[in-house]
Amino acid sequence: MKLSDIDSSLTDFEQWKKTLHGAVDTGKKIGMEDHTITSIATIVGDFLSNNVNPESKEQQLLKNLWDQGTSEEKRVMANLIVKLVD
């Protein structure tokens, strides 16, 4: 996935979910375990929260929740997002 793909998918929530589904599906196909996918999702969540401006109400809500969460809450949120798109 290229950075330009991330930029375009962040503007539409449904497309964002499809993009994440593709990433989760790829991880599973290459043998990643669920806890590994969740760990990567947590790292990506931190990156997005710190570096990308939300472009929709849904993204703003996710950012607000993410920014208020503890490390464990962020991990739970990342896991729930993985489940949402899987």
C-alpha positions in Angstrom: 0.0 0.0 0.0 1.3 3.4 -1.0 1.0 6.6 1.1 -1.2 8.1 -1.7 -3.6 5.1 -1.2 -3.8 6.0 2.4 -4.5 9.7 1.6 -7.4 8.9 -0.8 -8.9 6.2 1.5 -9.0 8.5 4.4 -11.5 10.9 2.8 -14.3 8.3 2.7 -15.2 6.2 5.7 -16.5 3.2 3.7 -13.4 3.3 1.5 -11.3 3.5 4.6 -12.9 0.4 6.0 -12.4 -1.4 2.7 -8.7 -0.4 2.7 -8.3 -1.7 6.3 -10.1 -4.9 5.4 -7.6 -5.5 2.6 -4.7 -4.9 5.0 -6.2 -7.3 7.6 -6.9 -9.9 5.0 -3.4 -9.7 3.6 -2.0 -10.1 7.1 -4.1 -13.2 7.7 -3.2 -14.7 4.3 0.5 -14.5 5.1 0.0 -16.1 8.5 -0.2 -13.2 11.0 -1.9 -14.0 14.2 -4.7 -11.8 15.5 -2.6 -10.3 18.3 0.0 -9.3 15.7 -2.5 -7.6 13.5 -3.9 -5.8 16.5 -0.4 -4.7 17.5 0.2 -3.3 14.0 -3.2 -1.6 14.1 -2.3 0.1 17.3 0.9 1.4 15.8 -0.9 2.6 12.7 -3.6 4.2 15.0 -0.9 6.2 16.8 0.7 7.3 13.5 -2.6 8.4 12.0 -3.7 10.2 15.2 -0.4 12.1 15.3 0.1 12.8 11.6 -3.2 12.8 9.7 -6.0 15.3 9.9 -9.5 13.7 10.1 -11.5 14.4 7.0 -14.9 13.1 8.1 -17.1 13.1 11.3 -16.3 9.4 11.8 -12.6 9.9 11.6 -12.8 12.9 14.0 -14.7 10.7 16.5 -12.1 7.9 16.2 -9.3 10.4 16.7 -11.0 12.0 19.7 -11.5 8.5 21.3 -8.0 7.5 20.4 -6.4 10.6 21.9 -8.3 10.1 25.2 -7.5 6.4 25.5 -4.8 4.8 27.6 -2.4 2.3 26.0 -4.7 -0.6 26.8 -7.8 1.3 25.6 -6.1 2.0 22.3 -5.2 -1.7 22.0 -8.9 -2.6 22.6 -10.0 0.0 20.1 -7.6 -1.2 17.5 -8.8 -4.8 18.1 -12.5 -3.6 17.7 -11.6 -1.8 14.4 -9.9 -4.9 13.1 -13.1 -6.9 13.9 -15.2 -4.2 12.3 -13.4 -4.5 9.0 -12.7 -8.2 9.0 
